[in-house]
């Protein structure tokens, strides 16, 4: 049985959490495609499958390298998009409130919801590269939990407690709502 695309409820506004969950999903996919082959130094295949290990190593290495390139390209593109959006919004509305990061995280949450719905309808062989490029790389580079955290801390340190609490609450609530809206827009339901 082939592993299904991760449930959108397992995806997160935090790119690291999403990456970890997608990596676990991908490991499950690979174990279904190649069986439970022995790994590690000195590992030997069971009797009767001695050639199988050799023939599956090359595709695994190629698949890993492809994943690395896709994540790198997606991360660079997502990071550049985050910079441009944040810079534009900050230039327009100022730095008194982190509107740029809030917009980036909300729009990224909407996009991850929509992508989860799209990927759920694709076969795993097509979904995995798209997940690497768009979810792990692109949205991982685009959204930012670290900037969110630092900006909330900066507001607190400046004594702007209400503003900090508003920012944290708006980020948490709106990210979840945006992910649900993105998923619903594509799949027609949560």
N, C-alpha and C positions, 0 to 999 in steps of 0.2 A: 504494500500500500504506500502510495506517495504521500509525503507530508503536505498538508494544506498550508496555504498562506496564513500567516499569523492573524489571529482575531484582532480587529482594530482596537479592541479594548486593551490589548497588550501593548499598543503603541503609546508613546509618551511625548509630552512637550519637551522632555529632557532627551536630547539626542543620544547621550551615552546609554540610557536605559533602552531606547529603541534599538540602537546598534547591537547591544548585548542580546536582546530578544531575537532580532533578525539573524544574528550569528548562530544562536542556538537552533533556530528554525533551519538555517542552511546546513548545519551539521547533521540534523535529522534527515534532511533531504539527501545529503551525500551518503549517509549510512544506508538509506533505502536503495539508492542507485547502485552502490558498489558493495553492498553487504557489509558485514562486520569483519573487515580485514584486520589482521594484526598490524599494530603500529609500534613505533619506537625502535631504539637501537637493538639490533640482533633479533628482532621479531621474525618468526618464520611462519609461512602459511601452513595451514593444516594439510595433511596428506590429501593428494588428489587435486589440489588447487595451486600447485607450485607456480604455474605460469600466470595465474590470475593476478597475483600481487604485482608482478612486473608490468602487466598490461594496464593496470588501473592507476599506477603512480603517475604516468605522464599526463593523463587527463586531469588528475587532481592538482598537479603542479600548474598546468595551464589554466585551469579554472581558478585557482588561487591568484595567479598573476593577473588574470583578466579582472577578477574582483578588486584587486589592489588598484589597478589602473582606473577602473570605473569609479571607485570611491574617491580617488585622487582628483579626477576630472570633475566629479560632482561636487566635491568639497571646495575646490577652487572657484567653481562657478557660483555655488551657494554663498561662499564667503564674500565674493565680489558683489553679488546681489544684495547681501545684507548691508555691506558698506554703502552702496549707492542709495538704498531705500532709507537707511538710518540718516545718512548725510542730508538727503533731500528733506526728510521730515524735520530734522533738527534745524536746518536752515530756515524752514518755513514757520515752525512753531516755537523755536528756542529750546533751551536746555533746562528750563525750570522743572519740567516733568519729562521722563524718558519716553516720549511718544514714539520715537523711532523704534526702539527695542520692543515696545508693546505691539506696535503694528507688525513688525517682523515676526514675533512669536505667534500672534493671532493668525496672520496670513499663512505662516508655516504650518500651524495646526490644522487650518482648513485644508491645505494642500496634502498633508499626511493622511487626513481622513479620506479625501477624494482618491488618493493613490492607493490606500488600503482597499477601497472598494474595487478599483480597477484591477489591482494585483490579485484579488480574490477570485476573479473570473478567468485568470490566465493559468495555463499549465505551469508547474513549478520551473521547468526549464526556461520559460520565457520570463517568469516573474522574478527569478533570482537576479539576473543582470540588471533589470530595471530597478529592483529594490536597492542594489548596490549603488547605482548611478544616482537615482532620484531621492530615495529615502535616506539611506545611510550617508551618502556623500552630499548630495544637493541640499536636502533639508537639514542634515547634520551640520553643514557649513553655514546654512542660512539662519536657522534659529539659534538661540543662544541662552542657555540657562546661566552661564557664568556671568555674562554682562547683566542679565536680569538681577542676579544675586548681588553683584557689586553695586548696581544702581540703587537697589533697595537699601543696602547697608549705608551708602553715601547719604541717602535721604534721612535715614535714622540718625547718623552721626551729625547731620546738620540741624537736628532737632525738629525735622519736618515729619513728625510721627504720623499725622493724618495722611499726608501725601504718600508716605511709604506704605502704610496699610492699604490705602486706596490702590496703589500700584500693584502690590502683591495680590490683593483680592481680584482686581480687574484681570491681571495676568492669568491667574489660576482659573477663574470662572470662564473668561472669554476664550482661553485656549481650548478648554474642554468643549464648550459650545461650538467653537469654530471647527474642531475635529468632527463633531457629530454632524454639523451642517455639511461639511465637505463629503463625508461618507454618505449621508442621506441624498445629497445632490447627485451622486453617481449611482449608488445602489438602490435608492428609493426607500431606505429604512435603516434603522440602527440595530 
